[in-house]
Amino acid sequence: MNGNEIIIGLVKNGEFYQLSPKAALGEVVRLTQISRQESRPPDAGLVDLSEFEGVVIAVQGILDSGWLYEANVVEKGGIILTALAQEVFGD
């Protein structure tokens, strides 16, 4: 997976836990606004997920080595979707 893609996940304790695609279920993906070609480290553009704590979100970007580059939150799940994800995938 190295193209521009959409990943769905749950933000818990400030980290993004991947729910879909299923192949990497439960893996932590770090989100950065930096491009892969930039000379800065990805941590320099780390996306602050605090406003999405406990919520399911969909993010778009380029996945590479546990980082989602050029990350952009494209959708925020509501109460029902978030509660369902937490029930299915546990705490």
Long-range contacts (C-beta under 8 A, 24 or more apart in sequence): 1-63, 2-62, 2-63, 2-64, 3-62, 4-60, 4-61, 4-62, 4-70, 5-60, 5-61, 5-62, 5-63, 6-58, 6-59, 6-60, 6-74, 7-58, 7-59, 7-60, 7-61, 7-63, 7-68, 8-56, 8-57, 8-58, 9-56, 9-57, 9-59, 10-54, 10-55, 10-56, 10-57, 10-82, 10-85, 10-86, 10-89, 11-49, 11-52, 11-53, 11-54, 11-55, 11-56, 11-57, 12-53, 12-54, 12-91, 13-53, 14-49, 14-50, 14-53, 15-49, 16-49, 16-57, 16-59, 16-68, 17-89, 19-56, 19-85, 19-89, 25-89, 26-89, 27-66, 28-66, 29-63, 29-66, 29-67, 29-68, 30-66, 30-67, 30-68, 31-59, 31-61, 31-67, 31-68, 31-71, 32-67, 32-68, 32-69, 32-70, 32-71, 33-70, 33-71, 33-72, 34-69, 34-70, 35-69, 35-70, 36-62, 36-64, 36-69, 36-70, 42-67, 42-69, 47-71, 47-73, 52-76, 54-82, 54-86, 55-82, 56-81, 56-82, 56-85
